[in-house]
Amino acid sequence: MKQWLGLLGLANKSGNVVTGQDNIINKIKKGIVKMVIVATDASDNTKKLYRDKCKYYNVLCIESGTIEELSNAIGKVNRVAVGICDDGFTKGLLAKITK
């Protein structure tokens, strides 16, 4: 298992992960989400949607992991993207993903 997925699980348990397309986009607009992680095997339209929203609202958006990996890390089914709401988890995840 990739190290960052364990950290994503901790972020989820602490209540700092947002899932669901509408929920993530609403929290991006409100400035709550600090980073969005989109699965590498998500559809091109989904990737474009998150990239464009994140760019417009100046939120970090990265592609990493598969749908299955993201879903397993947070204990839910079929999650294509997750939003991270905490600065500390954002920095930690970014450091582990880009390592």
SVG drawing of the C-alpha trace seen along z (x, -y; Angstrom):
<svg xmlns="http://www.w3.org/2000/svg" viewBox="-24 -31 34 33">
<polyline fill="none" stroke="black" stroke-width="0.4" points="0.0,0.0 1.2,-3.5 2.1,-5.5 -0.1,-8.5 -3.3,-6.2 -2.8,-5.5 -2.6,-9.3 -5.7,-9.8 -7.5,-7.2 -6.4,-9.2 -7.7,-12.4 -11.0,-10.7 -11.3,-9.5 -10.7,-12.9 -13.4,-14.4 -11.2,-16.3 -12.2,-14.5 -15.1,-15.4 -16.5,-13.0 -19.2,-13.2 -19.0,-15.5 -21.6,-18.1 -20.3,-18.2 -16.7,-18.6 -17.6,-21.4 -19.7,-23.3 -16.9,-23.1 -14.4,-24.3 -16.6,-27.3 -16.9,-28.1 -13.1,-27.9 -13.3,-24.9 -11.4,-22.3 -7.7,-22.9 -6.8,-20.1 -8.6,-17.7 -7.2,-14.3 -8.7,-12.8 -8.2,-9.1 -6.0,-8.5 -8.6,-6.2 -11.4,-8.7 -13.1,-9.8 -11.6,-12.7 -14.7,-14.8 -14.5,-14.2 -10.8,-15.2 -11.5,-18.3 -14.4,-19.3 -12.2,-19.1 -9.2,-20.7 -11.3,-23.7 -13.1,-24.3 -9.8,-24.0 -8.0,-26.4 -10.8,-29.0 -11.0,-28.9 -7.2,-28.5 -7.4,-25.0 -4.6,-22.4 -5.8,-19.5 -3.7,-16.4 -4.2,-13.0 -3.1,-10.1 -4.2,-6.5 -7.0,-4.6 -10.7,-4.7 -10.3,-1.4 -7.3,-2.8 -9.1,-6.0 -12.3,-4.1 -10.5,-1.6 -8.4,-4.2 -11.5,-6.0 -13.7,-2.9 -16.3,-3.9 -17.3,-2.5 -16.6,-4.0 -15.0,-7.3 -13.5,-9.0 -12.3,-12.1 -11.8,-13.3 -11.4,-16.8 -9.0,-17.5 -10.2,-20.3 -7.2,-20.6 -3.9,-22.4 -1.8,-19.9 -3.2,-16.9 -2.9,-18.7 0.9,-19.4 1.5,-15.8 -0.4,-14.2 1.3,-16.4 4.7,-15.6 4.1,-11.8 2.4,-11.8 5.2,-13.8 8.0,-11.9"/>
</svg>
